[in-house]
Amino acid sequence: MSLDPRDFRKAGQAALHDESLRIALSRLKTHFALGRARAVERYGQEEWKALREQGRAIRDYALANLDTLLEQFERAVVTRGGHVHWARDAKEAREIVLRILQDAGAKSVIKGKSMVSEEIGLNPFLEASGIAPVETDLGEYIVQLRREPPSHIIAPAFHLNKEDVAETFREAHAALDPDRPLIKRTELVAEARRMLRARFESADAGITGANFLTAEEGAAVLVTNEGNGDLTRLLPKTHIVFTGVEKVVANLEQAAVLLRLLTRSATGQDISSYVTVMRGPRALGEADGPENFHVVLVDNGRTRLLGTEAEEVLRCIRCAACLNHCPVYAAVGGHSYGATYTGPIGAALNPGLMGVDVARHHPNASTFCGRCAEVCPVKIPLPKIMRHWRAREYASGLAPKSMMAGLGIWAFFAKHPALYRVAAANGARLLKLMARNGRVHALPLMHNWFAVRDFPAPQGKTFRELWAARK
């Protein structure tokens, strides 16, 4: 498994031949895609369209007013006794968390699910600093034991089956009875709960992500289905909310709109099992909650996207609907991308965060079927953004020489309409002659394109000829 986006093509080829991965990815349609379709049907198609438009407007307003909303959020948090820290990049973010933990004397840390912490490599950094973080989301806990990154935004261990998990638990939980049954999913969940319970009770600090931040209330909103988020924030003395700067919205009313979009798009639920609103340390008279409350706001390249053709990617609410409906992701899975964000959202976001030179393969891994944009709850034009990164790749001279030569030839003909008409007509006739059983199976310089598909041979006149005849 490679953790380098530049290895995407090689990793993708290996994934295509992984039979167990193929079986796991086939569940995307039956689990997530079907669940979303049913949830939208229950909500009502027209009502859903209106809700998506409302969600888009909320996210656009937040991005247009990001600075003032974040400052308002900070003031509200500080007023309630919390602390807000600003991190320009991954290095600053890691060092801020380490300093908070060291000041609190924390040696053991429990973590709720946080994609941003994966993005900046927080866990290995803390381990190297003598602090042991333990993931408490079941999927994250499983992949942490396996020393693997998550393969899916909302289902980190989606690439595994229950036999894989049982094997992992037997290796990691060696002190337990080796003859214990680990066949049923309920047995696996019970064992994870048993192992994590002691971690919850003994942890010095807890780290969670946040699905949304609300500026008016100074609140962090957390969505979970396992209850681990509440245990992570309530039991330790110190709680750290770790999230990207783009997660802020104006108020809880707007967050409620996005919640209705998020849960239906992600898991097909009308609402998730737990929705937690966190607003600072434990107040006088409250029975539970942390003594110390910190929010770490991470930029790490996000604000560079503001005002660019890729700005709309920052609307994302991390529902993973685009992954669940993407034919490319369904073929190669998340680990092939070598990055925290995978599928269409990764293809649109990673070049902006990591650089086109590092993540240029991701926007090229698309059929441009447009399904990702159709299902995105906040209407991110993902194919348009991917095309932007492709253009940047071409302009930077990073595209393969064969592609650049091919585009140059096409551009020459496109600029000369008469020549284009002759070439298109002759090309169509040539393709028809090269076909076998009505399909073209190979063409020069297009070996990879034909590796998994054939091309239907032209059967009649060209489009321009038909257009001219009808006109």
C-alpha positions as CSV (number, residue, x, y, z in Angstrom):
1,M,0.0,0.0,0.0
2,S,1.4,3.4,-1.0
3,L,0.8,6.6,0.9
4,D,2.0,8.7,-2.1
5,P,-0.6,10.2,-4.5
6,R,2.0,10.0,-7.2
7,D,1.7,6.2,-7.1
8,F,-2.0,6.3,-7.9
9,R,-1.8,4.6,-11.3
10,K,0.3,1.7,-10.1
11,A,-1.8,1.3,-6.9
12,G,-5.0,1.5,-8.9
13,Q,-3.8,-1.3,-11.2
14,A,-3.1,-3.5,-8.2
15,A,-6.5,-2.7,-6.7
16,L,-8.3,-3.8,-9.9
17,H,-6.9,-7.3,-9.4
18,D,-7.8,-7.6,-5.7
19,E,-10.8,-9.9,-5.5
20,S,-11.6,-9.3,-1.8
21,L,-11.5,-5.5,-2.4
22,R,-13.9,-5.9,-5.3
23,I,-16.4,-7.8,-3.2
24,A,-16.1,-5.1,-0.4
25,L,-16.6,-2.2,-2.9
26,S,-19.7,-3.9,-4.4
27,R,-21.4,-3.0,-1.1
28,L,-21.3,0.7,-2.0
29,K,-24.5,0.3,-4.1
30,T,-26.4,-1.8,-1.6
31,H,-25.4,0.1,1.5
32,F,-24.8,3.7,0.9
33,A,-26.2,4.5,-2.5
34,L,-29.5,2.7,-2.0
35,G,-29.8,4.2,1.5
36,R,-29.4,7.7,0.2
37,A,-31.9,7.1,-2.6
38,R,-34.5,5.9,-0.1
39,A,-33.9,8.7,2.3
40,V,-34.3,11.3,-0.5
41,E,-37.5,9.6,-1.6
42,R,-38.9,9.8,2.0
43,Y,-38.0,13.4,2.2
44,G,-39.6,14.2,-1.2
45,Q,-37.8,15.0,-4.4
46,E,-38.9,18.6,-4.7
47,E,-38.3,19.3,-1.1
48,W,-34.8,17.7,-1.4
49,K,-34.0,20.0,-4.3
50,A,-34.9,23.0,-2.3
51,L,-32.9,21.8,0.7
52,R,-29.8,21.3,-1.5
53,E,-30.1,24.8,-2.8
54,Q,-30.5,26.1,0.8
55,G,-27.4,24.2,1.8
56,R,-25.4,25.5,-1.1
57,A,-26.3,29.1,-0.2
58,I,-25.4,28.5,3.5
59,R,-21.9,27.2,2.5
60,D,-21.3,29.9,0.0
61,Y,-22.2,32.6,2.6
62,A,-19.8,31.0,5.0
63,L,-16.9,31.0,2.5
64,A,-17.7,34.6,1.4
65,N,-17.6,35.7,5.1
66,L,-15.0,33.2,6.4
67,D,-12.8,35.7,8.3
68,T,-15.6,37.5,10.2
69,L,-17.4,34.2,11.0
70,L,-14.3,32.7,12.4
71,E,-13.5,35.7,14.5
72,Q,-17.1,35.7,15.8
73,F,-16.7,32.0,16.6
74,E,-13.5,32.7,18.5
75,R,-15.0,35.4,20.6
76,A,-18.0,33.2,21.6
77,V,-15.7,30.3,22.6
78,V,-13.4,32.5,24.7
79,T,-16.5,34.1,26.4
80,R,-17.5,30.7,27.6
81,G,-14.0,29.9,28.9
82,G,-12.6,28.0,26.0
83,H,-9.4,28.6,23.9
84,V,-9.0,28.9,20.1
85,H,-5.8,28.2,18.3
86,W,-5.0,29.0,14.7
87,A,-2.8,26.7,12.6
88,R,-1.5,27.8,9.2
89,D,-0.2,24.4,8.2
90,A,0.2,20.8,9.3
91,K,3.4,21.5,11.3
92,E,1.8,24.3,13.3
93,A,-1.3,22.2,13.9
94,R,0.7,19.2,15.2
95,E,2.8,21.4,17.5
96,I,-0.3,23.2,18.9
97,V,-1.9,19.9,19.9
98,L,1.3,18.6,21.4
99,R,1.7,21.8,23.4
100,I,-1.9,21.6,24.8
101,L,-1.4,17.9,25.8
102,Q,2.0,18.6,27.4
103,D,0.6,21.6,29.4
104,A,-2.2,19.3,30.6
105,G,0.3,16.5,31.5
106,A,-1.5,14.1,29.2
107,K,0.1,10.8,28.3
108,S,-2.9,8.9,27.1
109,V,-5.3,10.4,24.5
110,I,-8.6,9.0,23.0
111,K,-9.7,10.3,19.6
112,G,-13.0,10.6,17.9
113,K,-13.0,10.5,14.1
114,S,-11.2,13.4,12.5
115,M,-10.2,13.5,8.8
116,V,-8.1,16.6,9.4
117,S,-6.0,14.7,12.0
118,E,-5.4,12.1,9.3
119,E,-4.6,14.8,6.8
120,I,-1.8,16.2,8.9
121,G,-0.4,12.9,10.3
122,L,-1.3,13.7,13.9
123,N,-1.2,10.1,15.3
124,P,2.3,9.2,14.3
125,F,3.5,12.6,15.4
126,L,2.0,12.1,18.9
127,E,3.4,8.6,19.1
128,A,6.9,9.8,18.3
129,S,6.4,12.4,21.1
130,G,5.6,9.8,23.7
131,I,1.8,10.2,23.7
132,A,-0.4,7.2,22.7
133,P,-3.5,8.2,20.8
134,V,-6.3,5.6,20.6
135,E,-9.0,5.9,18.0
136,T,-12.5,5.2,19.4
137,D,-14.6,5.2,16.2
138,L,-14.9,1.4,15.5
139,G,-13.7,1.7,11.9
140,E,-10.8,4.0,12.8
141,Y,-9.9,1.7,15.7
142,I,-9.7,-1.3,13.3
143,V,-7.5,0.4,10.8
144,Q,-5.3,1.9,13.5
145,L,-4.7,-1.7,14.8
146,R,-3.8,-2.7,11.2
147,R,-1.5,0.4,10.8
148,E,-3.6,1.4,7.8
149,P,-5.1,4.7,6.8
150,P,-8.9,5.0,6.4
151,S,-10.2,3.9,3.0
152,H,-13.5,5.8,3.1
153,I,-14.5,9.1,4.6
154,I,-17.4,7.8,6.7
155,A,-16.5,4.1,6.8
156,P,-12.8,3.9,7.4
157,A,-12.7,0.1,7.3
158,F,-15.1,-0.4,4.4
159,H,-12.4,-2.3,2.4
160,L,-12.4,-5.1,5.0
161,N,-14.7,-8.0,5.7
162,K,-15.5,-9.4,9.2
163,E,-12.9,-12.2,8.8
164,D,-10.3,-9.6,8.3
165,V,-11.4,-7.8,11.5
166,A,-11.5,-11.0,13.5
167,E,-7.9,-11.8,12.4
168,T,-6.8,-8.3,13.4
169,F,-8.5,-8.5,16.8
170,R,-6.9,-11.9,17.6
171,E,-3.4,-10.4,16.8
172,A,-4.0,-7.2,18.7
173,H,-5.9,-8.5,21.7
174,A,-3.5,-11.3,22.5
175,A,-4.3,-11.3,26.2
176,L,-7.9,-12.5,25.6
177,D,-9.0,-16.1,25.3
178,P,-7.6,-17.4,21.9
179,D,-10.6,-19.7,21.6
180,R,-13.2,-17.0,21.9
181,P,-15.8,-16.9,19.1
182,L,-15.3,-14.0,16.7
183,I,-17.7,-15.0,13.9
184,K,-20.6,-12.6,14.3
185,R,-20.4,-8.9,13.8
186,T,-22.0,-8.4,17.3
187,E,-19.1,-10.4,18.8
188,L,-16.6,-8.1,17.1
189,V,-18.4,-5.0,18.3
190,A,-18.6,-6.3,21.8
191,E,-14.9,-7.0,21.9
192,A,-14.0,-3.6,20.6
193,R,-16.3,-2.0,23.2
194,R,-14.7,-4.0,26.0
195,M,-11.2,-3.0,25.0
196,L,-12.1,0.7,24.5
197,R,-14.0,1.1,27.7
198,A,-10.9,1.0,29.8
199,R,-9.3,3.6,27.4
200,F,-12.2,5.9,27.9
201,E,-12.0,5.7,31.7
202,S,-8.2,6.3,31.9
203,A,-7.6,8.9,29.2
204,D,-6.0,12.2,30.1
205,A,-7.3,14.0,27.1
206,G,-9.8,13.6,24.2
207,I,-9.6,14.8,20.7
208,T,-12.6,15.0,18.3
209,G,-13.3,16.5,15.0
210,A,-16.3,18.7,14.2
211,N,-18.8,18.5,11.4
212,F,-19.7,22.1,11.8
213,L,-18.8,25.2,13.8
214,T,-21.4,27.8,14.6
215,A,-20.1,31.4,14.8
216,E,-23.0,32.9,16.8
217,E,-23.0,30.3,19.6
218,G,-19.3,29.4,19.5
219,A,-20.4,25.7,19.2
220,A,-18.8,22.7,17.6
221,V,-21.4,20.2,16.2
222,L,-20.4,16.5,16.2
223,V,-22.3,13.7,14.4
224,T,-21.7,10.1,15.3
225,N,-23.6,6.8,15.4
226,E,-21.6,5.0,18.1
227,G,-21.6,7.5,21.0
228,N,-17.8,7.4,21.1
229,G,-17.7,11.1,20.4
230,D,-19.6,12.0,23.7
231,L,-17.4,9.7,25.7
232,T,-14.3,11.2,24.1
233,R,-15.2,14.7,25.0
234,L,-16.9,14.2,28.4
235,L,-14.7,11.8,30.4
236,P,-11.2,13.3,30.0
237,K,-10.2,16.6,31.7
238,T,-9.1,18.1,28.5
239,H,-11.0,18.2,25.2
240,I,-9.5,19.4,21.9
241,V,-11.8,20.0,18.9
242,F,-9.6,19.6,15.8
243,T,-11.1,20.9,12.5
244,G,-10.6,22.8,9.3
245,V,-11.4,26.5,9.1
246,E,-14.0,26.0,6.4
247,K,-16.4,24.1,8.7
248,V,-17.8,27.3,10.2
249,V,-21.4,28.5,9.5
250,A,-23.3,31.4,10.9
251,N,-25.5,29.7,13.5
252,L,-27.1,26.5,14.8
253,E,-30.1,27.1,12.6
254,Q,-27.9,26.9,9.5
255,A,-26.1,23.9,10.9
256,A,-29.5,22.1,11.3
257,V,-30.2,22.5,7.6
258,L,-26.8,21.0,6.8
259,L,-27.4,18.1,9.2
260,R,-30.5,17.2,7.3
261,L,-28.5,17.0,4.1
262,L,-25.5,15.3,5.7
263,T,-27.1,12.3,7.3
264,R,-29.4,11.4,4.4
265,S,-26.5,11.8,1.9
266,A,-24.0,9.9,4.0
267,T,-25.8,6.9,5.5
268,G,-29.4,7.3,4.4
269,Q,-30.5,8.2,7.9
270,D,-33.1,10.9,8.6
271,I,-30.8,11.8,11.6
272,S,-27.8,10.1,13.0
273,S,-27.8,8.4,16.4
274,Y,-26.0,11.2,18.2
275,V,-25.8,14.9,17.4
276,T,-23.6,16.7,20.0
277,V,-23.3,20.4,20.4
278,M,-20.1,21.3,22.3
279,R,-19.8,24.8,23.8
280,G,-16.8,25.1,26.0
281,P,-15.6,23.6,29.3
282,R,-17.8,22.3,32.1
283,A,-19.7,25.2,33.7
284,L,-20.4,25.7,37.3
285,G,-23.2,23.3,38.4
286,E,-22.8,20.9,35.4
287,A,-22.3,17.3,36.2
288,D,-19.9,16.3,33.4
289,G,-17.7,17.8,30.7
290,P,-14.0,18.7,30.3
291,E,-12.2,21.2,32.6
292,N,-10.3,22.5,29.6
293,F,-11.8,23.1,26.1
294,H,-9.6,23.9,23.1
295,V,-10.4,24.4,19.4
296,V,-7.7,24.1,16.8
297,L,-8.6,25.7,13.5
298,V,-6.5,24.3,10.7
299,D,-5.9,26.1,7.4
300,N,-3.3,23.9,5.6
301,G,-3.9,25.3,2.2
302,R,-7.7,25.9,2.4
303,T,-7.7,29.7,2.2
304,R,-5.4,29.5,-0.8
305,L,-8.4,28.2,-2.7
306,L,-10.7,31.1,-1.9
307,G,-11.3,33.3,-4.9
308,T,-10.0,30.6,-7.3
309,E,-11.9,28.3,-9.7
310,A,-11.6,25.6,-7.1
311,E,-13.2,27.6,-4.2
312,E,-16.5,25.7,-4.4
313,V,-14.8,22.5,-3.2
314,L,-14.7,24.1,0.3
315,R,-18.5,23.7,0.5
316,C,-17.9,20.0,1.2
317,I,-19.6,18.6,4.3
318,R,-17.8,15.3,4.1
319,C,-20.8,13.1,3.5
320,A,-19.0,10.8,1.0
321,A,-22.0,10.6,-1.4
322,C,-19.7,11.4,-4.3
323,L,-17.5,8.4,-3.4
324,N,-20.5,6.1,-3.0
325,H,-21.7,6.9,-6.5
326,C,-18.3,7.1,-8.3
327,P,-17.4,4.3,-10.8
328,V,-13.7,5.0,-10.4
329,Y,-13.7,4.8,-6.6
330,A,-15.9,1.7,-6.8
331,A,-13.2,0.1,-8.9
332,V,-10.1,0.9,-7.0
333,G,-11.1,1.9,-3.5
334,G,-9.7,4.6,-1.3
335,H,-6.2,3.3,-0.5
336,S,-5.2,3.6,-4.2
337,Y,-5.3,7.4,-3.9
338,G,-2.5,7.6,-1.3
339,A,-4.3,10.5,0.3
340,T,-6.8,11.2,3.1
341,Y,-9.5,12.5,0.7
342,T,-10.4,10.1,-2.0
343,G,-12.9,9.7,-4.8
344,P,-14.3,12.8,-6.6
345,I,-13.9,15.1,-3.6
346,G,-10.2,14.0,-3.3
347,A,-9.8,14.6,-7.0
348,A,-11.1,18.1,-6.6
349,L,-9.5,19.0,-3.3
350,N,-6.1,17.3,-3.2
351,P,-4.4,19.3,-6.0
352,G,-5.3,22.5,-4.1
353,L,-4.0,21.2,-0.7
354,M,-1.0,19.1,-1.9
355,G,-0.1,20.7,-5.2
356,V,-0.9,19.7,-8.7
357,D,2.6,18.1,-9.1
358,V,1.8,15.7,-6.2
359,A,-1.9,15.0,-6.8
360,R,-2.3,15.5,-10.6
361,H,-3.4,11.8,-11.2
362,H,-6.5,12.3,-9.0
363,P,-8.5,14.7,-11.3
364,N,-7.5,12.5,-14.3
365,A,-9.1,9.5,-12.6
366,S,-12.6,10.4,-13.7
367,T,-15.1,9.3,-16.3
368,F,-16.8,12.7,-16.0
369,C,-20.2,10.9,-15.8
370,G,-21.3,13.8,-13.5
371,R,-22.9,11.5,-11.0
372,C,-20.8,13.0,-8.2
373,A,-22.2,16.5,-8.8
374,E,-25.7,15.1,-9.1
375,V,-25.7,13.6,-5.6
376,C,-23.6,16.2,-3.8
377,P,-25.9,17.7,-1.2
378,V,-24.3,21.2,-1.4
379,K,-24.1,21.1,-5.3
380,I,-20.3,21.2,-5.7
381,P,-19.5,21.2,-9.4
382,L,-16.9,18.5,-9.0
383,P,-16.2,17.7,-12.7
384,K,-15.7,21.4,-13.4
385,I,-13.1,21.7,-10.6
386,M,-11.4,18.5,-11.9
387,R,-11.2,20.0,-15.3
388,H,-9.6,23.1,-13.8
389,W,-6.8,21.0,-12.2
390,R,-6.3,19.2,-15.5
391,A,-5.9,22.5,-17.2
392,R,-3.4,23.6,-14.5
393,E,-1.5,20.3,-15.1
394,Y,-1.3,21.0,-18.8
395,A,-0.3,24.6,-18.4
396,S,2.5,23.6,-15.9
397,G,3.9,21.1,-18.4
398,L,3.2,18.2,-16.0
399,A,0.9,16.2,-18.3
400,P,2.4,13.2,-20.1
401,K,4.1,14.2,-23.3
402,S,1.8,12.0,-25.4
403,M,-1.2,13.7,-24.0
404,M,0.2,17.1,-24.6
405,A,1.1,16.1,-28.2
406,G,-2.4,14.7,-28.7
407,L,-4.1,17.8,-27.4
408,G,-1.8,20.0,-29.6
409,I,-2.8,18.0,-32.7
410,W,-6.5,18.2,-31.8
411,A,-6.2,22.0,-31.1
412,F,-4.6,22.5,-34.5
413,F,-7.5,20.8,-36.3
414,A,-10.1,22.5,-34.0
415,K,-8.7,25.9,-35.1
416,H,-9.2,25.0,-38.8
417,P,-12.9,24.0,-39.2
418,A,-12.7,22.9,-42.8
419,L,-9.7,20.7,-42.1
420,Y,-11.5,19.4,-38.9
421,R,-14.5,18.3,-41.0
422,V,-12.4,16.4,-43.5
423,A,-10.3,14.8,-40.7
424,A,-13.4,13.8,-38.7
425,A,-15.1,12.3,-41.7
426,N,-12.1,10.3,-42.7
427,G,-11.4,9.3,-39.1
428,A,-14.9,7.9,-38.7
429,R,-14.5,5.8,-41.9
430,L,-11.1,4.6,-40.7
431,L,-12.5,3.5,-37.3
432,K,-15.3,1.6,-39.1
433,L,-12.7,-0.3,-41.1
434,M,-10.7,-1.1,-38.0
435,A,-13.7,-2.5,-36.1
436,R,-14.4,-6.1,-35.4
437,N,-18.0,-7.0,-34.6
438,G,-18.9,-3.3,-34.6
439,R,-16.3,-2.3,-32.0
440,V,-12.8,-0.9,-32.0
441,H,-10.5,-2.8,-29.6
442,A,-7.2,-0.8,-29.8
443,L,-5.8,2.5,-31.1
444,P,-2.2,3.8,-31.2
445,L,-1.2,5.9,-28.1
446,M,-4.5,4.8,-26.3
447,H,-3.5,1.5,-24.7
448,N,-4.6,2.5,-21.2
449,W,-8.0,3.7,-22.4
450,F,-8.7,0.4,-24.1
451,A,-7.4,-1.7,-21.2
452,V,-10.9,-1.9,-19.6
453,R,-13.3,-0.9,-22.5
454,D,-13.9,-1.0,-26.2
455,F,-15.0,1.8,-28.5
456,P,-18.2,1.4,-30.5
457,A,-17.4,1.9,-34.2
458,P,-19.1,4.8,-36.1
459,Q,-22.1,3.4,-38.0
460,G,-23.0,6.3,-40.3
461,K,-22.3,9.9,-40.9
462,T,-20.5,12.2,-38.6
463,F,-22.3,14.6,-36.2
464,R,-21.4,17.6,-38.4
465,E,-22.8,15.8,-41.5
466,L,-26.0,15.0,-39.7
467,W,-26.3,18.5,-38.4
468,A,-25.7,20.0,-41.8
469,A,-28.3,17.7,-43.4
470,R,-31.0,18.6,-40.8
471,K,-30.3,22.3,-41.0
